[in-house]
């Protein structure tokens, strides 16, 4: 493993494939084999941060990179970020809708901005649309 970390990029793929083949042959059980392969994949992912999943699969001769812990963790992190961004957009839309309702009920722009935590200019734009 340490050799793989230190090896030059031009031979890292070849060394990684050799290590994967060795893990497949010599690992005492499937769980240990997967752990070694995931560690190799992690080293390669960090060694080549600018290449995609398919390229790493091809480099390592693996077809099931999607099933690895590294891939699953990255996927989960991406999904979490996407959810957070979606929630923020939803919150903003709710604030805009609430601002419009409050303005329709006769509240001032300043009051609506304070309650909804929107910028005064955003509330003014909503008021001007009515």
Beta strands, then each sheet from edge to edge (+ up, - down):
end
